[in-house]
């Protein structure tokens, strides 16, 4: 069996107060989330990267947290920059996973594909989503 390949990437928030290094799979698990929660948070779908345990090196003290119950009644914790309020991480208790907002990476060239999730009942009517691909 071949050994897993990882890639180290850097990123930051809008104002630069948050800087991080993240260890991603060579082909990261990227999702375009269309759920009502993400839509209300940023005004549209959001692209997130599923992180492995201990994959991100970040100063959590520089982040504020907003916590609420998700659709499963499990907790969702949204971590954002205390200075510019840019969303950085989301922790989803239901899956015990952290997700990084993909747009924060300095170099997004590693993001080759994404899976659309929670679009069946919550995507914008002007989006045509077929076979998990988006057409506008």
C-alpha positions in Angstrom: 0.0 0.0 0.0 1.4 3.4 -0.9 2.1 6.0 1.8 -0.2 9.0 2.1 1.1 12.2 0.6 0.6 15.4 2.5 1.2 19.0 1.4 1.9 22.0 3.8 0.1 25.2 2.9 0.0 28.6 4.5 -2.9 31.0 4.8 -4.2 34.0 6.7 -7.3 36.1 7.4 -8.2 39.4 5.6 -6.3 41.6 8.0 -3.3 39.3 8.6 -3.8 39.0 12.3 -4.4 35.2 11.8 -1.6 33.2 10.1 -1.5 29.5 9.9 0.2 26.5 8.4 -2.0 23.5 7.5 -1.0 19.9 6.5 -3.5 18.8 3.8 -3.9 15.6 1.9 -2.4 15.7 -1.6 -6.0 15.7 -2.8 -7.9 17.5 0.0 -11.5 16.8 0.8 -13.2 20.0 -0.2 -16.9 20.7 0.1 -19.2 23.4 -1.2 -21.7 23.7 1.6 -25.1 25.1 0.6 -26.8 24.6 4.0 -29.0 27.3 5.5 -26.5 27.9 8.3 -23.6 28.6 5.9 -25.9 30.7 3.6 -26.9 32.9 6.5 -23.4 33.2 7.8 -21.8 34.5 4.6 -24.6 35.1 2.2 -24.0 32.1 0.0 -22.4 28.7 -0.3 -19.1 28.2 1.3 -16.1 26.1 0.3 -14.5 24.3 3.2 -11.6 21.8 3.6 -12.0 18.9 5.9 -9.0 18.7 8.2 -7.3 15.7 9.8 -6.7 15.8 13.5 -3.9 18.2 14.5 -3.4 19.3 10.9 -3.4 23.1 11.5 -0.9 25.2 13.4 -2.7 28.3 14.5 -3.0 30.6 17.5 -6.5 29.7 18.7 -6.2 32.6 21.3 -6.5 35.1 18.4 -9.9 33.6 17.4 -13.4 34.3 18.7 -16.0 31.6 18.8 -19.7 31.6 18.1 -21.4 28.4 19.1 -24.9 27.2 18.2 -26.8 24.0 17.5 -26.9 22.6 14.0 -29.7 20.7 12.2 -28.7 17.6 14.1 -29.0 19.4 17.4 -25.2 18.8 17.8 -22.9 21.8 18.5 -21.3 23.8 15.7 -18.4 26.2 16.7 -17.5 28.9 14.3 -14.0 30.4 14.9 -13.3 33.8 13.4 -10.6 36.5 13.6 -11.1 38.8 16.6 -9.9 41.8 14.5 -11.5 41.5 11.0 -14.2 38.8 11.8 -13.1 36.7 8.8 -14.3 33.1 9.3 -11.4 30.7 9.8 -12.5 27.3 11.1 -15.8 25.5 11.9 -15.9 22.6 14.3 -18.9 20.2 13.6 -19.6 18.0 16.7 -21.8 15.7 14.7 -18.7 14.5 12.7 -16.0 15.5 15.3 -14.2 17.4 12.5 -12.7 20.8 11.9 -13.2 22.5 8.5 -11.0 25.3 7.2 -12.5 28.0 5.0 -10.8 27.2 1.7 -10.4 30.9 0.5 -8.0 31.6 3.3 -5.2 29.6 1.7 -2.5 31.8 0.1 -2.2 29.3 -2.8 -5.5 27.7 -3.8 -4.0 25.7 -6.7 -4.3 22.4 -4.7 -8.1 22.7 -4.7 -9.0 20.8 -7.9 -12.5 19.5 -7.0 -15.2 19.9 -4.5 -18.3 18.0 -3.5 -21.6 19.9 -3.1 -23.4 19.1 0.2 -26.8 20.1 1.6 -27.9 21.6 -1.7 -31.0 19.6 -2.3 -33.2 21.9 -0.2 -31.1 25.0 0.3 -29.2 26.1 -2.9 -30.0 29.3 -4.7 -32.6 28.8 -7.5 -30.2 30.3 -10.1 -27.7 27.5 -9.5 -28.2 24.3 -11.5 -26.5 21.5 -9.5 -26.2 18.2 -11.5 -24.1 15.3 -10.4 -22.7 17.5 -7.6 -21.3 20.0 -10.1 -22.5 23.7 -10.2 -23.6 25.5 -13.3 -24.7 29.1 -13.1 
